[in-house]
Amino acid sequence: MIRLSGITRTFYMGKQTIHALDHIDLDIQNGEYLAIMGPSGSGKSTLLNVIGLLDRPDNGQYKLDGKLVSDLSEAEQAQIRREKIGFVFQSFHLIPRLSAAENIELPLILSGIKPNERKIRVKEALNAFDLLDRAAHKPAELSGGQRQRVAIARAMIMHPTAILADEPTGNLDQQMGKEVLALLEQLHQTGTTLIIVTHDRELGNRAHRKLVLRDGKITADKTHDIN
């Protein structure tokens, strides 16, 4: 479970003070499907980065599965990221010089997984995401939808408990966006916690729970059943 208590994050631009997160209290249960919405500059991506341990709050506490993680060292946080959290970004964040297979394999290498096991798991991931025939292709040789499938496969290769997706369909056409969203929702159906930042009202309405931020504060938190 994710629990944020009194989380603040402030940025300074010249003489201007920006309260990106203003005393956020938030509980997210394991297996939830949550959309984080709000206008540009509302704090959506900052909140996602704090949850993903990519950014450290100025104040407050963050507990993940009952463990206080906001005060851990960078190395300790990096280990938790590798083991528990997968990331999917709008701009894919693939390494250009690596093939699709090598991009997917990277988290396994960083975690010290043995080569034989890496080979098996990467092949399974390529097959699961319909990428076997693109395994040797570099990102520049892939379509946008294929690149995002590689990014999702990489995010899932360590079997994380949560997937954090920041505008995952933002750089895709409508059809590719639907296919990528379907993949993410399939992962959620297996029990993975899915947290998506989006401007897309239709996408946000697909989530079981919708959080709305404005000026670093939660202004709405609604849960509804999905048929």
C-alpha positions in Angstrom: 0.0 0.0 0.0 1.1 3.6 -0.7 0.6 6.1 2.0 1.5 9.8 1.8 1.2 12.0 4.8 1.7 15.8 4.7 3.8 15.7 1.6 5.1 19.0 0.3 7.4 19.8 -2.6 8.4 23.4 -3.4 10.4 24.7 -6.4 11.9 28.1 -6.8 12.1 30.0 -10.1 13.9 33.3 -9.6 11.9 35.1 -7.0 8.8 33.0 -7.6 7.9 30.1 -5.2 5.9 27.2 -6.6 4.2 24.9 -4.2 4.0 21.8 -6.5 2.6 19.7 -3.7 0.9 21.3 -0.8 0.4 19.0 2.2 -0.8 15.9 0.3 -2.4 13.1 2.2 -3.1 10.1 0.1 -3.7 6.3 0.5 -3.5 4.0 -2.5 -4.4 0.3 -1.9 -2.7 -2.5 -3.7 -4.3 -3.4 -7.0 -6.0 0.0 -7.5 -6.4 1.7 -10.9 -6.0 5.4 -10.3 -6.0 8.3 -12.7 -4.3 11.6 -11.6 -5.7 14.6 -13.4 -5.7 18.4 -13.4 -4.5 21.3 -15.4 -0.8 21.9 -16.4 1.2 22.9 -13.4 -1.2 21.4 -10.9 1.4 18.9 -9.5 0.4 15.7 -11.3 3.9 14.7 -12.5 5.5 15.8 -9.3 3.2 13.6 -7.3 3.9 10.7 -9.6 7.7 11.3 -9.2 7.4 11.3 -5.4 5.4 8.1 -5.5 8.0 6.6 -7.8 10.9 7.7 -5.6 12.3 9.8 -8.5 11.8 12.9 -6.4 12.2 13.5 -2.7 9.6 15.6 -0.8 10.6 18.6 1.2 8.4 17.5 4.2 6.0 14.7 5.1 6.3 10.9 5.1 5.9 8.3 2.4 5.3 4.7 3.4 5.4 1.9 0.8 4.1 -1.5 2.0 4.3 -0.2 5.6 8.0 0.9 5.3 9.0 4.5 5.6 10.8 5.1 2.3 10.9 9.0 2.0 14.0 9.1 4.4 16.0 6.3 2.8 19.3 6.9 1.0 19.4 7.3 -2.8 20.9 3.8 -3.1 18.1 2.3 -0.9 15.4 4.1 -2.9 16.9 2.9 -6.2 16.8 -0.7 -5.0 13.1 -0.3 -4.1 12.4 1.3 -7.5 13.9 -1.6 -9.3 12.0 -4.2 -7.2 8.6 -2.7 -6.8 7.9 0.1 -9.3 7.7 0.1 -13.1 7.7 3.4 -15.1 6.1 4.2 -18.5 6.7 7.7 -19.9 5.1 9.8 -22.7 8.5 10.1 -24.4 9.3 6.4 -23.9 12.8 7.0 -22.3 14.4 4.2 -24.3 18.2 4.1 -24.8 18.7 4.9 -28.5 21.9 2.7 -29.0 20.3 -0.4 -27.5 17.9 -2.8 -29.3 14.4 -3.5 -28.1 15.6 -6.6 -26.4 18.5 -4.8 -24.7 16.3 -2.0 -23.5 13.9 -4.6 -21.9 16.9 -6.5 -20.4 18.4 -3.4 -18.7 16.6 -3.6 -15.4 17.5 -7.3 -15.1 21.2 -6.4 -15.6 21.1 -3.6 -13.0 19.5 -6.0 -10.5 22.2 -8.6 -11.0 20.0 -11.3 -12.6 22.1 -14.1 -14.2 22.4 -14.1 -18.0 20.5 -17.4 -18.6 17.5 -16.2 -16.6 17.7 -12.8 -18.3 17.5 -14.4 -21.7 14.4 -16.4 -20.8 12.6 -13.5 -19.2 13.4 -11.1 -22.1 12.1 -13.6 -24.6 8.9 -14.1 -22.6 8.4 -10.4 -22.5 9.0 -9.9 -26.2 6.5 -12.6 -26.9 3.9 -11.3 -24.5 4.1 -7.8 -26.0 4.2 -9.0 -29.7 7.8 -7.8 -30.2 9.7 -10.9 -31.1 10.2 -9.8 -34.7 11.4 -6.4 -33.5 13.9 -7.7 -30.8 17.0 -6.5 -32.7 15.6 -3.2 -33.8 16.7 0.0 -32.2 14.1 2.6 -31.0 14.6 4.7 -34.1 13.5 1.7 -36.2 10.3 1.2 -34.3 6.9 2.9 -34.5 5.6 4.9 -31.6 3.3 2.1 -30.5 6.1 -0.4 -30.7 8.4 1.9 -28.7 5.7 2.2 -26.0 5.3 -1.6 -25.9 9.0 -1.9 -25.4 8.8 0.6 -22.6 5.9 -1.3 -20.9 7.7 -4.6 -21.3 10.8 -3.0 -19.6 8.6 -1.7 -16.8 7.1 -5.1 -16.2 10.3 -7.2 -16.5 11.0 -7.1 -12.8 7.4 -8.0 -11.9 6.7 -4.8 -10.0 3.7 -4.3 -7.7 2.9 -0.9 -9.2 3.1 0.7 -12.7 3.4 4.5 -12.9 2.5 5.9 -16.3 2.9 9.6 -17.1 0.8 10.5 -20.2 1.5 7.0 -21.7 -0.6 7.7 -24.8 0.3 11.4 -25.3 2.7 10.8 -28.2 0.6 8.2 -30.0 -2.3 8.3 -32.5 -5.7 7.4 -31.3 -5.6 3.7 -32.3 -2.1 3.1 -30.9 -3.2 4.9 -27.7 -6.1 2.5 -27.3 -3.8 -0.5 -27.8 -1.3 0.7 -25.3 -4.0 1.5 -22.7 -5.4 -1.9 -23.2 -2.0 -3.5 -22.4 -1.8 -1.4 -19.2 -5.3 -2.4 -18.2 -4.5 -6.1 -18.8 -1.6 -5.7 -16.4 -3.9 -4.1 -13.9 -6.3 -7.1 -14.2 -3.4 -9.4 -13.0 -3.3 -7.5 -9.7 -0.7 -4.8 -10.6 -1.5 -1.3 -9.1 -1.9 1.1 -12.0 -1.4 4.9 -11.6 -1.8 7.0 -14.7 -1.2 10.8 -15.0 -3.3 12.1 -17.9 -5.0 15.2 -19.4 -7.4 12.9 -21.3 -10.8 13.0 -19.7 -11.9 9.8 -21.5 -8.8 7.9 -20.3 -9.2 9.3 -16.8 -12.8 8.1 -16.6 -11.7 4.5 -17.4 -9.9 4.3 -14.0 -11.7 3.0 -10.9 -10.5 6.1 -9.0 -9.9 9.6 -10.2 -7.8 12.1 -8.3 -7.9 15.8 -9.4 -5.1 18.2 -8.4 -5.0 22.0 -8.6 -2.2 24.2 -7.3 -0.6 21.3 -5.6 -3.7 20.3 -3.6 -6.1 17.4 -4.1 -9.5 19.0 -5.0 -11.4 15.8 -5.8 -11.0 12.1 -5.1 -13.8 10.0 -6.6 -14.2 6.2 -6.8 -16.6 4.5 -9.2 -17.3 1.0 -10.6 -16.2 0.2 -14.1 -18.5 -2.0 -16.2 
